[in-house]
Amino acid sequence: MSTNQEISTRYRPTIALAMGDPAGVSPELAARLLCLEELLAAAKIVVFGDRRILDEGAKIAGLSLDITVVALGEKFDATARPVLIDLCNLSPADVKRGEATPEGGAFALDNFRRALTMAKAGDADAVCFTPFNKKAMRYGYPGYDDEIRFICDVIDFHGHAREFNVLGSVWNARVTSHIPLSEVAAAITAEGIVAEMALTDRCLREAGIVNPRIAVAALNPHAGDGGNFGREEIDVIEPAVKASIARGFNAFGPFPADTVYGRALRGDFDAVLTMYHDQGQIAMKLVGFDRGVTLMGGLPFPVCTPAHGTAYDIVGQGIANVGATREAVLLAARMASRNHAAKSAAN
């Protein structure tokens, strides 16, 4: 466990929660989430979706929901209990469980867009969503590459944002993300590594990590073995680590990717900065698939979701594990609270 403990604040942020793919466990997870007293104490929850779909999720979970239901544009107060903004945007009759469909994609996109718009307007402090299915999303938004691209399009954001994976006290960051493995080596630059180091340090601090310790993973086996298995460590990665240290970041490495996560999980580091997508994803999901959180960092507000997918194989069985969704909301609430405290102090 890291010695850098998160600092809590008294502010109770508002979180806009978008219901995800209706053909998977997203409705069940949303219903389970709304019954967790710990989360309701940490944040005010405003859900975007269809009441009929949420009721189906509650039925599957065997739960009775205590929420306020309002129409879009109707005034509400989420202080006492969660609010569902009923968009009436999908009939349960149009849901094909375990299947990606245009109807399901349109539903998730509509909910996500409205949650993001609420946060952009300053009416929510953070956004969370239950799992999406990218195939379904592309039916309704052909240019849908990933969540960050969509977020940037919706809120007209042109800054630097990146996806992080969080598992307890360990974070996973990336230099490259959704690109072919064959293009990774050419895409890695010292400047890019330093930029990701800066963003990782910033997001960790926003989450309450006081002095983030960030390990950098090598690209090649055995960290290149002195150049025998590639020179990226010598020519690019090590100079980037030195440049990061010179800029004041608590950076270490590069370390072989097959051992660095063991050290991080022992508490030596708060984050590992990897060179490509699966380098860190595999390690994190092996350790805690049902607890991992994905954070879209660098945006004007936190956006969090469970790291797992829509779980089409268990939909309707009432066994969906809410653990990762719970952690996603708690992380969003923590970051939103700290951001609010920082803004208040600045004013």
N, C-alpha and C positions, 0 to 999 in steps of 0.2 A: 504494500500500500504506500502511495506517495506521501511524503511528509508535508507537501503543499496542500493544505486542506482548504476547501472552498469556504468563502465567507458569505454568510447569509445576510439578507436585508429584510426589513419589515414590509416592504412594498409588495402588494399582491397584484401581479400583472394580469392583463387580459390576453388570453390565447385564443386565436381563431383556429378552430379545428375543422379541416376539410375531410369529409368522408371519402374514402378511397374506392377502389374497385369493388362494385357490389357483388360480383360473382365469386369473390373469395371471402376471407375472414374479416375484411375491413368493417362491415356492419357489426359483427359480433364484438370486435375489439373496441369499436367506438362505444358500444353499450356497456361493456365491462369497465371502460375508462371512466364513464360518467357515474359509476357507482363506487369509485375509490375515494374515500373521505380524505386520504392524505393528499391527493391531487387537488381536490376541491378546496382544501385549506391553503394550498400553495398558489393557486391561480383561479381566476374567473374564466370559465370556459364558454365559448360561443361556437356552436357547431353549425356548419353549412351542409345541407343535404336534404333528404326527403324523409318525412316522419314515418312513412310506411316502410321504408328500407331500414331505418333505425329500429322501428318496432320489430321487424323481422329478426334483426340482430339480437335484440333483447330476448325475444322468444327462444332463439337458439341457445343463448347463454343461460336461460332460465332466470332472468332478472326482471324486476319491475323498476322502471325509470321514474325518478322524481325530477322533472325538468319543466322549464317554461318553454312553450312553443309559440313562436310569433311568425308573422308573414314578413317577407322582404320589405324593408322600408318602415316597418312598424317599430316604434320605440320600445326599448326594453332595459332592464336592469339585471345584470348577471351576478350581482353581489351575493345574493342569498343562495341561488341554485343555478345550475347550468342552463343555458338558453340554446334552443334549436331554432335556427332560422330556416323555416320549412320552405324550400324552393319548389316543392311539388314537381320535381324534375325527373322522376323515374317511377314507373309503376312496378311493383314486385312481379307482376305477370310478364314483364319484359326482361327479367333477369334470368340468365341461363347459368346456373351454378357451375363453377369449374371451367368456364369458357370465356375467353376474351372476345368481347363484342363491341360494335360501334356504340350501342346504347350505354354500355358500361363505361366506355372511354369518355363519352360526352358527359355523363354524370360526374365522373371524377374531375374532369377538366373544369366544368362549371363550378363545382364546389371549391376547387383549388384557386381558380381565378378570383372568386369572390372573397375568399379568405385573404389572399395576397392584397387585393384592392383595399380591404378593411385595414390591414396593417400599413399599407402605403399612406392611407389617409390619416394615420395616427390614432385610429380608433382601437387598434390592437397592438400589443407590444411584441408579439411573436406569432408564428404560424406553425402548426403541426398538422400532419396528415397520416391517416392510416394507409396501408400499402396500396400502391398503384400497380397496374400492369401496363408496361410500356407498349406492348402490341395494341392493346385496347386504346391507349392514349393516342397512338398514331392514326387510328381510324378517324378521330375527331380533330387531330392537329398534325397533319402530315410532316411538319418540320420538327416534331417532338424528338429531340435527341436525348435529353435527360432533364431532370428537374431544374437544374441551374439555368439552362438555356431558356426554359419556359418562364421561370421566375423573372429573369432579366427582361424578357420580351414583355411580360405583363406590367412590371413596375417601371419599365424604361430605365434599367440600371446598366451603366457602362463601366463600372469599376471591376476590380479583380475579386472573383468569388471562387470557392473551391469546396469540394465535398470532403468531409472528415468522418471517420468512424470512431466511435467512442465506446469503450467497454470498461465500465467502472472507472478506475483512475488512469487508464491507459488510452491514449489517442493515437490514431493512425492518420497520417497526412500523405499527400501525393505530390510529386512533381509533374507527372503526366497522368491522365485519367482515361477517358474513353477514346483511345486510339489503338490501332493495330499494334501488336507486340513488335512487329517488324519495323515499326517507325520510332520506337522508344529511344534507342541510343542516339539517333540524329536529333531528337527533340529535346534532349537534356543539355542545358547550358548552365554555366556558373551563375549567370544573372537570374535564370529561372529558378534555380535552387535557392538563392538568397531571397528572392521574392516570396517563394513558398514558405521559407523559414520565417520571414517577417509576418506573413499572414497567420501561420500556425501559432507563433508567439502571441500575436494579438488576440486570437480566438481563445487560446488557453487562459489568458489573463481575464478576458471577459467572462469566462466560466469560473473564475475565482482562484486559478492557480497562480500563486504570487510570483514565483521566479521559475518559469517553465524550463525544464531540462529536456532538450530535444536531440535525440540520436538520429543520425543520418545513415540510411541503409546503402550499402554498395549496390552496384548494378550487376556485377559479374560474380561467378562462384569464387568463394574465398577472397572476396574483395579484390579480385583481379590477380591475386598471387604475385604481387610485384611486377605486374605487366605481362605475365605469362598467359593470362586468360582475358586480356583486354586492358586498354589504357584509360578508360573513362574515369576510374578512380584517381589516377595520377594526374591526368590532364584537366579534368573538369570538377569532379566531386570534392576531392580534398581541398583544392583552392577555394571552392565555394564555402566549405566549412570554415576555413581560415578567415575568409572575408566576412562570414556571419559572426564569428567571434569578435572580429575587429569592430563590427557594428554594435556590439554589446549583447548579442544573443548568447544564451547558454547552450551552445551547440557542441556536439561530440561526433566523432566518426571520421570517415565512413567505416561501418562495421558490416561483416558478412550478414546477409539477410536471413540466413538460416539459424542464427544465434541471437540476433539483436532483440527479438521479441521475448525470448526467455529472460533476458536482463530487464527489459521493461516491465514484464509481469512480476518480477521480483522486487520492483520498486526503484531500480536504478535511474529510470527515465520516466518522464510524464508523457512523452510522445515519440513516435518514430516517423521520420520523414522518408517515405519510400520513393523509388524511381518510377514505378508503374502500378497500375490498378491492382492486379492480383497478388503482387508481392506482399502487400499488407492485408488485403481482404481475406486471403486464405487463412492466415494466422489468426486474425481476429474472429472469424466465423467458426473456426475449429474450437476456439476457447470458449466462446459464449454466444452462439448463434441466436439464442432466445433472449439475450439481454442487451445485444448491441444496438447502438443508436447511430443514425446517419444525420450529421449536421451539415447544412449548407451555410458555410461561414464566409464572412467578408461582405455580406449584404447589409442593408440598412437596419435589418432586424433579424433575429434568429429564426431559422426554419429547420425543424427537426421531424424525424420520422423513425420508426423502427427499422433496423437494418435488414430484416428479413422481408420476404415477398408476400404474395397474396395467398399462398398455401391452398391452392385449388384442391389439393388431394384430401384435405380434412374439412372442407367447407360443409356447414350444416350439422357437424357432429357435436358442437358445443364444447370442444376441447382446446380452442385457440388460447395460447399463452399470452397474457396481456403484459408480461414482464418488460419486453423491449419498448412497447408503446408507453408504458408507465415511465420508464427511464427517459424516453424522448421528451415527454411533457415536463418532467422535473428538470431536465437540462435546459429546455427552452425557458421555463419559469425562472431558473437561477440566472441565466444570462440576461434575460429581460429585466430582472430586478436590479442587477448590477449596472446595466446600461442606464436604467432610470436613475440610480443613485449617482452615477458619474455625471449625467446631464444636470441633475439638481445641484451637485456641487459646483459645476461650471457656471451655473447661473447665480 
